[in-house]
Amino acid sequence: MRLLNRVLTVLIACGVAAAGVVCVQRLGAERRSGAVEIVVDYPEAVALAAASGEDVVTILRALKAAGATGVAIYESSLQDLLAEGRVRLAPPTGADVPSGTVVVDARELSAQVTAHVRAKVGPCEIMLRNPDLVRIPARALTIPNLTVGYDPGTVMQVLQSDLTVIARPSVAEVRTRAALQLAVDEAAATGAQQVVFAGPAVLGYRELIPEAAEMLSKAGLTYCSVEFGRQLGEGALGRRLKGRLLRLHSINENEMPTMTPPKAVERFVRAVRERNIRVCYVRLFLEAVKQPLEQNKQFISAISGRLSAVGFAVGTARPLEAFGGSAARYLRTIAGVGAAAAGVYLLVFLWQVSVWWGWSLLLIGAALATVGQVAELGNVSKLLALLAAVAMPTLGLATLRLGMEPFAETWSGALGRGLRAFVLCTALSLGGAVLVAGLLGELPFMVGLDQFRGVKIAQFLPLLAAAAIYLGRPPGTGRSHPFGDYVRRWLDALRQAVRYEHAVILVLAVVALALLAIRSGNEPAIGVTGAELRFRSLLERLLVVRPRTKEFLIGHPLLIVGLALAARGQVRGLWWCLALGGIGQVSMVNTFCHLHTPLMVSVMRTGHGLWMGAALGAAATGVWIGWLGPWLQRLGEGGAGRG
């Protein structure tokens, strides 16, 4: 068994090291993709021009000076052209001008309308006798979203303002390869480098997505994936593009009336810093604004200034590039073997498993890790990442009762022992975090195309396992025990009389876990309060990246206090204190499971949580051991004496 334990230890260390190399490569890729674009909506710029009494070019130049980098333009619809009078129905005059003929005011527009209607609706032709007349199918006049290309005048206004064009091709009526090619070609002809699809789906949805990906790549157009605005087919298109896309964040027009400029600025900056957003699609404040141009200039300037202040360049955004090459596959294989070894080590650490079973499980895990990488089986990497995310923090929490030699005479001595045990536990948990980040450190995860589905399991299973281990583990310093010993102690615990303090502790634990569940994720079931938002903003201003509250205010301090009490020989109720203290450990691993968050942000968040939690834990330990504990003890003795 000793040989097996040594081999498992070496494999875990090698796996963490290999995953660490992948993480370093990822940091480089994220650093090279640090530029952010600030894009405004062209129709809103037109509305701002009308409200300000200025022409559109003047407005766009003012927004450019404030920090905007690009303008999103839409295709014109046939209905728009009819409403503007640029296209009008021609009265039928017999065979020369049949029903369904329209009059177009420019030869170029005639060709544009003809091409789009022909590709999207059906036969369409320019009348030979009069090129200003275009005969189109009658039903084309009834399709509300039938687009016929971009207005050259709009494109010229954007270029005159020295801003880049972001094309917003319509997906309506794009059902054929010809229509798809036309949409891509016309978007590229505007000079755009990025596209944001207008509509509920991506271009090519459903069956033409492979062709759409190929055409976009050949045209040099980068697809922008809208965060929180899921479009049909975006996952399939992103995978076809192999993750070479830009993540875009916007506050939609329904939310803008509820926003203030400072709140909107914070939202954009947080999205860029914490979720790899590289295009900020900025809606303007247009509702009942006294000085609309000045206020919107200040708004955009505030976004640009805050982004620069936190280390991002405002300019042309570039998609994340694949990193590591073929070597990354070998590194992930080693990391996968390390994750499998962690699972086996936890098993043999707790239970008296035969050596034969230990070696067999290790070989199975190593084979699974190897086959998963060779055959590019993404679910295998997710499974091994889940194993690492559960096994490593559980192993760290399981070791906490070992090596504690009461009794420490002073509170500083108890604190020293507690901190040493805390460091060991944290090192094991962070090893699991590195394994997860290395195994799943690929573009699809980093740009949100794929997700680690085991986040919730990794958040709660280690806590439940730690509570079960603390409650059921027989006393003593021996490592492994027969499973039956655990069962007997669990049954003994169930036979104990329930006291009021047990009920209170149980209720508090259930409430804590419930809050942990419903408050986690990007869109929690219960939102944060105003006071908490202000507290978060304060932490972000002071630390740039705020730590997680459940780590530095709850988990880490509680764990340190519990370990210090154990060093003092006060073990009564220690199991629940250490189990709830494990919230900080699983939260650290959970931070690295959010793979769309830049890795450096996760590192800074975890680091701030550790030093702040350790400081609070040390202070709480001093207060409890030095003052509150003795006071409660005297109070209890006094009450017993009076009784």
Number of C-alpha atoms within 10 A of each C-alpha: 13 8 9 17 17 12 16 23 16 14 21 28 18 17 29 30 20 24 31 20 17 27 23 14 17 26 15 12 18 18 13 13 19 22 21 25 23 23 26 24 17 20 14 16 23 17 14 22 19 13 16 16 11 13 13 22 20 14 21 28 18 17 27 22 14 20 23 27 25 28 28 23 25 23 22 17 19 24 20 17 16 16 11 10 13 14 23 17 17 17 13 13 9 8 7 11 18 14 17 17 23 23 20 23 14 14 13 12 18 20 17 16 24 20 20 23 23 18 21 22 19 15 13 18 20 19 14 9 9 11 15 19 24 25 21 23 18 12 10 18 15 11 15 12 18 24 26 25 22 22 14 11 9 18 20 14 16 22 18 14 20 15 18 23 26 29 28 20 24 25 22 17 17 23 18 14 15 14 21 22 19 18 27 21 15 18 27 20 13 20 15 23 19 24 23 22 20 17 15 15 17 25 30 22 20 14 11 16 20 16 17 23 22 13 17 22 14 10 16 13 22 22 26 23 27 19 16 12 12 13 18 15 17 20 18 17 27 23 17 16 19 15 24 21 25 26 22 24 24 21 18 12 11 8 10 17 12 9 13 11 18 11 10 20 22 17 16 24 22 17 21 25 22 18 22 26 29 29 30 23 22 23 20 23 20 19 9 9 12 11 11 18 23 14 16 21 19 16 23 25 19 20 26 25 18 16 22 15 11 14 11 20 17 21 18 17 20 18 22 22 18 15 18 18 8 8 11 21 18 16 24 27 26 26 35 38 27 32 36 30 31 29 25 24 23 18 16 20 18 20 17 13 17 10 15 11 12 19 17 12 16 23 15 13 21 21 15 20 25 20 14 21 21 11 9 12 13 13 12 19 25 20 20 27 29 22 23 31 34 30 28 31 30 29 24 26 31 25 18 21 21 13 12 20 12 16 14 19 10 14 20 16 15 26 27 18 24 26 20 14 24 21 16 15 23 24 16 20 29 23 27 36 28 29 36 32 27 30 33 26 23 20 24 22 19 23 24 21 19 19 17 19 13 17 20 14 13 24 24 18 17 26 25 14 18 25 22 19 19 21 19 21 24 16 9 9 11 10 14 16 16 13 14 11 13 20 14 14 16 16 11 12 13 10 9 8 7 10 8 8 9 12 11 11 14 13 12 12 16 12 12 14 17 11 13 18 15 13 15 16 12 9 10 12 12 10 12 12 9 9 9 12 12 12 13 18 16 13 14 15 12 10 13 17 24 22 26 19 15 20 27 23 18 19 26 30 26 28 30 32 29 28 31 32 26 25 26 23 15 14 15 10 13 18 19 20 22 27 26 23 25 31 24 28 32 29 24 29 30 23 20 26 27 23 26 22 22 21 23 18 19 22 15 16 20 24 16 18 24 24 14 17 26 24 16 20 27 23 14 17 27 20 13 17 20 14 11 14 14 12 13 12 11 12 12 11 12 11 10 9 8 6 6
